[in-house]
């Protein structure tokens, strides 16, 4: 069986093109590792990933970033990979040694932990820092650091203090649906343990900084910096890859880490250089991520500054010792010269003049040597001081620059969140704001004033573009479609020449979808093109760098609303396909997000829209089944939020639609039960909101449905009372809101049903009057362009049936001309409907019935 680039079978080893698989070496939480040979006979490692335990898109994106150009030093290269196939796999160099008994042992730090702390510990720590720094330069954070993912000695097994990092973007990552305990959790900071989704928001760099601090502390001291008593028991011992059967409560681990005091080193630093290194590692171990170095690039720069300062101090001490040795040699020389002078004075008085001259010369040389020594010492001190100040200033400047960038990014993030809060009420995590319209106007004035004041400042181009985007979002929130269209276009034009990250592209795509939905509510002619633009914008968002589940949810919403547009145009097959795709997506993610209530509400809406289309194409049984699924979702929502009146109203409407479908299919008993449930929910709702128009309209429709069942059972008095009560309620609503298409449609249906009942009682004139009123009202609805309400096809279908009943009433009243004209109108409607659905038996039978009636009148 071939799956993507990988072939597997139940009984055989995997097969990859140009690779010969030798044996299974290891299996873990993310997949299996095999030893293999390539075409040139070189050993390779094949890793086959478990699809549930990895995020394919994230893994592929991070690998592509690393391999752009040459592979960074300190990172194990990927020779080939297929992250799109099923299953995904990766091929890398083989880094392992064969033991005396023939077993292969990976050259990982996990297998060398027993050697630490030791004389090479600091070398490994610095090599690890450099490797992580190179990853961060490529905009990739590892996120899964542990001793087992640190290979020693390179591919050739040379210097065992040089490291190669592997298995990045695995384990506790966003998008992973199945996660098993690994010792990587013992090196992760609290914020990663609580929410791995932060990896997509660039938080992974500080996660790596913390993990490096923990691993470095353990290499240098042999213990974990925090919670060692617990971590030491669950961590795999040296030489063992992992501990089986472990379970982890990541939130509890995070709480325990936060409760621990700052780590203390077990002994004093051996020298100033080691003391400087330790201060940087202490910074890495801070629980507050903002107090850690922003990236490993900053930490490596800090290490280098410590080394420069220590080298400068060592050079200064060396020069001072050299000067002291020179002074000692000079003193010895002077002593020899003194002894020689004494001998000369004793044995050769004649040499007195020469000795005096020699003493003067020596005095002069001594003064010159002293002067030279003073100048050299001053120059040395000045140069050493200048170099120290320069290194310190450069380090401080680099730190302040990194801190400034981090604070700017944090400020932007806080600003965006506050902006979102100010835009709308009901944010999940913060209390609602009031005075929405006034708030939007103030925000609008603020950003317009900012654009005016910064019109000529080129350095603020990105901030101006951001302000234009926020202005478009204000217009969207206010429902101002023309302004939102214009401002979103201006924002896109402003960002055209500027770099856009994944979050910004996602934000623009979301705004494009909101604009399309706004246009749809206003029946705008540009709605279709707006949906196409939104879909194109989502296509430009790199899925690996954003919240994939949120993106899938928005795409499902796009499919759902675009399907409604297609259904309104009669493209039911395509609309149903999109609705099924949206339903599958929402079903998949509804149990994986904290806002599942919102998702299930959208899922129920998809079901109801699908049911409407299925009814339209004559699949009544399927429509009823889909409505049952919608009712189940709404009932589940009502259990989670029993006090939500809107959910009760939606569930009542769902039961009512199911009751109508049951009547059409002949299930009178089921219809009676469903309409009773609907009326019970509506009565409870109207006790709280007695003037709610939609609830009153739905209750009136259900009263009419129940009256029809009572009429068929011979309960004429109860049936007539039900029709009259429903008509009274709908007539009052129609008078206050004559443009409400659904209220008008339901009123026409009740007039129609009451008229037929009057005709059965012999009151033919009253029947014709009510059927005529119903037909006139349906005709007005057909000619109107309502944004909501029954579909045109539904109106034509109801009108065709109504004209048939009206023609029959004329025929029974012996008004043959009126009957012939009415039957002809009904036949014309059936012909139009049959033209749109040539295979519909219902439409064909309706047309045949009307033509037979016309023939009977001749």
N, C-alpha and C positions, 0 to 999 in steps of 0.2 A: 504494500500500500504506500503510495507516494503522497506526502503532505507538504506542500510548499517546496522548499529545497531539500527536505529531509524525508527519507524513506524509512518506514518502520513496519514491523510485523509482530505478531504476538509472541512468536517463538525465536525470532532472530534479533541480532544486534541492530542498532540503527545503521543506516547507510547514507553516506554523504558523498557527493561527487568528488573524486580525486582523493578520498580518504579511506584507509583500511582500518576498521575498528578492531582493536585487540581485546579489550576487556573493560568491564565496569569497575571503576576505581572507588567511587564514593557517591552517596546520594544524600541530599539534605532538603531543607525546607523549600528551596527555589528550584530544584531539579536534580539531574544526575550528571556525573562527570565520567567520561570514558577516555582511556588511553588509545591513541590512534597513530597511524603513519601516513604522511602525505606522499605525493607522487615521487618526491626526491628521497624518500626513506627517512625523513626527519620525524622525530616524535612530536606529536601535537596533543593538546587537551581539547576534547569536544564536550561542551556543556549544553545539555538539552534542558530547556526551562519548562517548569510546570506552569501552564497558562493561568491558573487561578492565583499563583503566588508571585507574579510579576506584572508590571505595567509595561506592555510591549512598546507603546509609543514613547514613554518616558525613557526607557532603556535605549531605544533606537536613537532618540534625539541626543542624549548625553554622549553616546558612542560616536555619533557623527561629529559632534563638537570637538571631541578629543582627537579624532583622526584627521581633522582638517589640517593640511600641511603634514609635517612630520609629527610622530607620536611624541608627547612630552616626556622628558627624562623622568624616570621613577614611576612610570605607569606601564603596566603590562599591555602590550599592543594586542589588538584584535586582528587576526589575519583574515578572517572572513566571518560573515554572520548573515542570518535571515531572521529578522524580528517580525516579519509579516506572515510567515508560513505557520502551519499547525502541525507539530509544536514549533516554537521558536528555538534557535540554537546559536551557538557562538564557538568559533575555533580560535585558540590562542597557543602560544608556545608552551612546551612541556617543561615545567620547572619543578623537578623532583629528583631525588637520589635513590639508588637501589641499595637496600641494606644487605647484610651478609646472608640472610635467609631468602633473598630474592624479592622481598616485598618492596613496593615503591612508597617512599616517604616524601611528601611535599616539603619543599624548603620554605616553610612558613615560620613566622615568629612564634606561632603557637607551639611548634615543635622545638623551639630554642629558648622557651621561657625559663627553663631551669638554669640557663647560663646567666641570668640577670637577677639582681644587679651585678655587673662585672666590669671589666676594664673597657669593653667596647660599647657599653650602654649609651654613653653620651653620643658616640658616633652614629648609632642607629637612630637615636632621637632626632639628631640634626638632619640625617638623611631622610627620615620620615617627614620632617617639616618641609624640606625642599620639594619632595614629591607632591605633597598636598598643595604647596604653593603653585607648582606648575599646573595642577588641575584647576585651581581657582583662576589662574591667568586665562585659561580657556573657557571660563564661565561654567565650570562643572564642579559641583560639590559632591563629595563621595557619599555621605549619608549612611554608610554601612561599615564604619571602621571598627576593626577588631583584630586581634593577633593572627587569626586564621586567614585574613585577607591581606596580610603584609608578607610578601615573598622576599627572601634574603639571597644575596649573591648574584642577582641578575640572571639572565637566561643561561649564561655559560657557567654559573656557579663560582664566580671569581670572588671579589671582595665581599665577604659576608656582612659588612656594615652598610652596604648599599641596598636599597629596598626597591621593590616593584609592587605597586598597589593594584589590586584586582577587585572584581565584584562590586563596582560602584553602582548606585541607583537600584540596589536590590534590598530585600528585607522589608523594614518598616517604612514603606514608601506610599505616596498617594496613588489610588487606583488599584491597590492590591486587595483582592477579595478573600484570600486565604493566607493567614500568617501564622507561622509556628515560632516557638521560642528559640532564639539564638543568643549567644553571649554578646552580640552587638548591642543588645538592650542595656548591658551593664556599662556601656561607654557613651550612651546617648543622653543629652540634656533633658530636663523636664519638659520643655516646650515641644520637643520632637516626640516624646512619649505620649503626650496628650493629643497632638494633632500633627500627623505626618504631612497633612496637606500644605503646611507652611513651606515645604520644599519648593513648591511652585511659586511662592511669593518671595524668593531669594533669601529665605532664612537659613538655607542649608549651609552657607559658608560659616556662620557662627556655630552651627551644630558641629561641623568638622573641627572648629577651633576647640570646642569643649571636649570632643572625643579624643583629639590629639593630646590635650592636657591630661586626661584620665590615663591614656595609654602610656604617655611619657612618664607620669608619676609612678605607674606600676612597674615599668621597665627599670626605673632608677631606684625604686625603694622595695619592690617586691610585693606591694600591697595596693589596694584601691584607695583613692583619696577620701572617698566617702562610703559608708555602709560596708566596710570591708568584711565584717563578721558575717553578713548575709551574702554579699557578692562572692566572697571567697569560697562559700560552700557550693554555690550553683554554677560557678565558672568552671569550664573544662580544665582539668589538670594539664600540665605541660605534656605534650605529645599526644593528647586526645583531642579530636576535632570538635566534638560537641557532647553534651549530656542529653541522653534520651529521656523522654517522658516528662520533660519540664513544662510547666504552665506558668504564665506570667500575667499579673494584673498591672498593666503599664501605668495606669493612673496612680495606683498605690506606690509603685516604684518612684514616680515623679514626686509624690508627697513626701516619701522618706528622704529623697535627695534634698528637698527644700528644707526639711527639718534638721538636717545635719549641719554642724558648725563648719566653718572654713577649714580646709585641710592643713595639717601641720607636717613639716618635714621631720623625719625621725632623728636627724643629726644636723650639725652645722655645715655650711658650705665649706668645701676644701680650699677655696681661693675666691678672689673677687669675680673672676670670670664665671665660675659656677653660680655664685650668688646672683649675678646679673641674669643668667639663664633662668634660675628658679623664679625670679620676680615675674618674668614673662609667662612662665607656666602657671604661676598663681593667678595671673590675669585671665588665662584661658579657662580656669576652673571656676570662674564666677558664675553663680546661679542666675544673675541678671545678665541677659544676653548683650545688653547695650554696654556693659562694662568689660566685655571681652574684646580682643582685637577683632576688627571687622572681617578680615580674611587672613588666611595663612601667609599671604604676601606681606602683610603688615608685620606678622610675627617674625618671619625670616629677616625682614629689614631690622627688626628690633634685636634679633640675635647678632646680626652683622655689626650693629652699632656697639653692642656690648663687647664683641671681639675687637673692634677698632679701638675702643677706649682702653681695653686691657692691654693691647699691643703697644699703644702709646705710653701707657704707664710702665710697661716692661722695658721699653726703649729708654725711657728717662732714667729708670733705676740702673740700667746697664751703663749709661754714660756717667752717672755719678760714681759707680764702682770703678770705672776706668780712670776717672780723674783721681780717685783716692790712691790707686796703684801708682799713678804718675807722681803724686806728691811723695809717696813712700820712697820711690826710686831717687827722687831729687834729694830727699833727706840723707839717704845712704851716700849719694854722690858728694854732698857737702861734708859729710863726716870724713870721707876719704881725702877730700881736698884739705880739710883742716889738719889731718895727720901728716899729710905730705908737707904742708907749710911749716909745721913744727920741726920736722926733720931738716928742712932747708934752713931754718933759722939757727938750728944747733950746729950743723956741719958746714954751712957756707954763708958767712956774713956778707960776702961780696955780692951775694945774690939778693941783697935786701931791696935794692931799687926794683929789680925784676919782680920780686914777690909782691911788692906794694902795687906795682902796675897790674900784676895778675889778679890781685884781690879786687882792684877797682873794676877790672873787666868782668870778673865774676859777679860783682854787685849789680853791674849794669844788666848782665844777662838774666840775673834773678828777677830784677824789676820787669824786664820785658816778658819773661815767662809768666810772672804773676798777672801782668796786664792782659796777656793773651788768654790766660786761664779765665779771668773774670769776664772778658768779652765772650768767650766761647760758652761759658755757663749761662750768661744772660741770653745769648742767642738761642741756646737749647731750650731754656725755660720758656722764652717767648714763643718759639715755634711749637713746642708741646702744648702750651696753653691755647694757642690759636687753633691748632688741630682739634683739640678737645672741644673748644667752643663751637667750631664749625660742625663737628660730628653731632654734638648735642643739639645745635640749632636745626640741622638737617633732619634729625630724628623727630624733633618737636614739630617741625613744619610738616613732615610726612604724616605724623599722627593727627595733627590738627586738620590737615586736608582730608584724611580719611574720615575723621570724626565729623567734619563739616558736611561731607557728602552723605554720610549715614544719617545725620540729623535732618538734612534737606529732604532725603527720601522719606524718612519717618514723618516729617512735617507734611509732605505731600499726601502720604497715606492717611494721616489723621484728618487733613483737610478734605480729602475725598469722602471719608466716612462721615464727617460732620455735614458735608454738603448733601450726601444721600439722606442723612437724618432730617436735614432741614427741608428736603424736597417733599417728603410724604410722611403721613402718620402711620403708626402701627409697625415700626421697625421691631424685629424680633428681640433685639438685645438691649434696647434703650427705650425709655418712656416716650410716648407720643408728644408731639408739639401741636399747639392749637393756632388758629389764625392763619390758615394755609394760604389764602389768596394774598393777604398782606405780606406774608413771609416771601412768597414767590416774587412779588413786585420789588421788595427790598433787595433780594438777591440779584434780580435783573438789573436794578440801578447800580448796584455795587460793581458788577462785572462790566457793564457798559462804561462806567466811569473809569475803571482800570484800563480798558482798551483805549479810551480817549487820552488818558494821562501818559500812556506808554507807547503812543503811536510811533514815535521816532527813535525808540530805543531798540536797536537790533539785537542786543544781547539778551533781551527778554522774549525772543521769538517763540520759544517753546511755552513760556508761561502765557503768552497772548493766545497761542493756539489752544491751550488747555482752557482758557477763559471762554473762547468761542464754543468749545465743546460743551462747557457747562451751561452757556446760554441756550444752546439747542435743547439740553435736557430740561431746563426750566420751561421752555415752550412746550415740550412734550408733556411735562407734568401739568401744565395749565390747559392742555387740550387745544392749543392754538396750532392747528395743522399747517397753515401757510407759513407762519413764522418758524415752526420747527423744521419744515422742509428747507427754507432758505438758510437758516442758521446751521443746520447740519451740513449743508453743501459748503458754506463758508469755513466750517471747522475742518472738513476733509481737505479743502484747498490749502488751508493754513498748515496742516500736518504733512502735505505732499512732499515738501522739501526737508522734513525733519525725521530723525530716526524714531520709529514706533516699536515699543516692546509688545510682547504677547498680550499683556493685560490691557494695554490701550487698544489694540486691535479688537480684543474681545468686547471692550466697552463700546466701541464704535459699532460693532456688529449688533450688540444688544439694542443700542439706540435706533439702528436701522429697522430692527424688528418692531420696536415700539411705534415707530413712525408708520410702518405698514399697517399695524393694528389700528392706529388712530385713523388712518385713511379709510380702513374698512368700515369702521363704525359710522363714518360720514358718507358711505356709498360713493367714495371718490373714484373717478375713472382711472386714476393712476395707481390703484391698489395693487393690481397684478404686477406692474413693473416694480413697485416698492417691495413686494415679496421677493421678486427675483434679485433685487439689489441686496436685500438682507441675507438671502442664501449665499450670494457671492461673497459678502463680507465675512460670513462665518467660515467659508471655504478658505479664506486667507489667514485664519487664526491657527497658529501651531498648537495642536491639541495637547502635545506633551508638556507645554509650558503653562497651561491654564487648568481650571477645574473641569475635567472632562465630563463628569456627571451633570454639572450645571449646564454645560454646553449642549449635551444631549437633551436635557430637559427643554432648553430654549428651542432647539431644532424640532422637538416633538410639538411644541406649541406652534411653531411656524407651520409644520405639516398640518396640524389640526385646523388652524384658521384659513390656510390656503385651500384646504379641502372644502371648507364651507363655501368659499368663493367658487370653486369648481362645481360643487353640487348646485349652487344657485344658477349656474350656466348650463345645467343638464349633463355635465360630464361625471355621471355618478360612478362609473367604474374606476376612473382615475382617482376620484375623491375618496372612494372606499379603500383603495390601496393605500393612500396616504394616511387615512385614519387608522388603518390596521398597523401601519408602521409606527405611528405615534403611540398607539396603545401598547405595542410590544415594548417600546423604549421606556414608557412611563411605568409599565409593570416591572421592568428590570430594575429600575433605580428607586422605586417608591419605598422599598424597605431599607435603603442604604443611606438615606439622608435624614438629618434632624427635622426638616420641614416636610415630613411625609404627609401631613394633613393637606398641604397645598397640592402636592403631587397627586394624592388620591382624588382630590376634587377635580383636578384636570383630567385624570383618568376616567372618572365618572362622566365628565362632559364629552370625552371622546366616544364613550360607549353610547351615550344618548344621540349624538350626531350620527354615528354609524347606524343606529336603529332607525332614524328618520330616513336615511338614504335607502336602507333595506326595505322599508315600507314602500318607499316611492317606486322601487323596481319590482315590487310584488312579492318579496321574500318575507312574508308575514311571520312565519315560524322563526326564521333567523332573527328578525327584528325583536320578537318577544324574548328570545333567549339572551340577546345582547342587553336588552333593558333589564333583565333579571340580574345580569352581571353589574350593571350600573346601580341597581337597587342594593345589591350586596355591598358595593363600595360605599355608598351613601350611608347605609346602616352601620357599617364599621366606623365611619367618620363620626356618626351621631353618638356611638358609644364612647369615643375618645373625647368628644366635646358635646355632652348632653345638653348644655345650655345654649347652644348655638341655634337661634331661630332660623337663620338662612338655610342651614342644613335640613331642618324639618320641612321647610318649604320646598326645597329641591327634592327630598325624598317623597313628599306628597305628590309632586308633579310627576315623578317617575312612576309611582303606583298608579296614578291616573292614566298615564299613557299606556301602561301595561293593561289596565282595565279596558281601555278602548280597543287595544289590539285583541284582547280576549273576546270581546263582543264580535269583532270582525271575523274571528276564526270559529265562532259558534260556541265558545266555552262560557256559557252564561253563569255557571256556578263560580268559576274562577274570577269572572269579571265582577260579580257581586262582592266577593271577598276582598278583592283589590280596591274597589271603589270605597268600601267601608273603611279600609285602612287609610286611604287617602283623605276621606272626610274627617276621620278622627284626628289626624295630624293637622289638617287645616283648621278645624275648630279650636284646637289648643293654640295654634299660632294666632288666630284672630282674637282670642281672649286677650293676648298681649298687645297686638297691633290691629285693632278693629277697622282701621281705615286703609289698610294695605291693599292697593289696587290689584296686584298680581294674585295675592291670596284669595281675594274675593272672586276674581275671574276664574281661578281654578276651582274654587268651591262651586260656583254656578255651573261650570262644565260637568262636574261630578254629580251635581243634583240632576242635571239633564240626563246623564248616562243612567243613573239609578231610576229615574222616571221612565226611561225607555224600557228597562227591564221589568218594572212594575206594570207598564202598559201591556207588554207581551204576556204577562201572567194574569191579565184580567183585572188588575187593581187600578181601575180607571181614575177613581177619586184621588188616590195617593199620587198617581202619575201626573195628573193635571196640576195638583198642588206643587209638585216638584218642578214641573216646567214653568209655572207662573213665578215661583220663588227665584229660580235661576234667571228668568228673563228680567224680573224686577232688578236684580243685582247688576246684571250686565247693562241694562238700559241706563241705570244711574252712572255706571262707569263710562259708558259711551258718550253720555251727555257731557261729562266733565273732561273727557279725553277722546274727542272724535277721531284723532289721528292714530290711535292705538290699534294697529292692524289685528292683533290677536284677539282683543276684546270684541272688535267688530265681527271677526270671523266666528267666534263662539256664539255671539248673539244671533247671527244669521242661522247657525245650525240649530239653536233652540227654537227660533221662529219656525224653521222647517219642520222639526219634530212635532211641535205643538200643532202646526197646521195639519200634518198628516193624521194626528189623533182626532182633530175636529172633523176631518173628512170621514174617518171611520165611523164617527157618530152621526153622520148624515149632514153635518153643517158644511156643505160644499163651498158656499160663498166665503165663509170665514177661512176655510182652508186655502182657497185661491188667493185671498188677500194676504195671508201670512206668508205663503210661498212666494208671492210676488215681491213682498218686502224683503224677504231673504235673498231672492235673486238680484234685486237692485243693489243691495248692500255688497254682495259678492262681486257684482260687476264693477262697482266703484273700487273695491280692493284690487281687482285685476288691472285696472287702468292706472292705479297709483304706483309710485315707486318707493315703497316702504323699506326702511333699512332692516327692520326685523319683522317677524310674523310668518305666516304660512308661505311656502314656496309657490311660485306661479303655477307650477304643474299641479300642486295640491289644490289650489283654488280652481283651476280649470276642471279637475276631476270632480270636485264637489259640485261645481256649477253644472257639469254634464248630468250628474245624477239628479240634482235638484230640478233641472229643466225637464228631465224625464218624468219626475213625479208631478210637476206642474202641468205638463202636457196631458198626463193621464187624468188629472183633476178636471182640466178643460174638457176632455173627451167625455168623462162621466157627467159633466154639466151640460153636455150637448152643445158645446161651443167648438165646432169642428174646425173652423178657420183658425181660431186661436190655438187649438191643439196642434194643427198641422204646422203652423209657424213655430211653435215652441219645440215640437219634435225635430223640426229642421235645424233650429239653433243648437239643440242638444247633439244632433248628428254631426254638425260642423265642429263642435268641440271635441267629440270623440275622434273625428278624422285627424284633427290637429295633434291630439295626444298619441294616436296610433302612428302618425308620421314620425314622432320623436322616439317611440318604442314599438317598432314593427312586430316584435315577438310577443307583445303583451296579450295574453288571452283575455284579461279583464277588459282592456280597451276594445278589442275586437268584438267581444260579446256585447258590450254596451252599444257599439255602432250597429250591430245586427239587430238588436232589440228595437232601437229607435226607427230603423228602416222598416221593420215589420209593422210597427205602429203606424207609420206613415202610409204603408200599403193598405192597412185596415181602414183608414179614413177615406180612401178613394172609392 
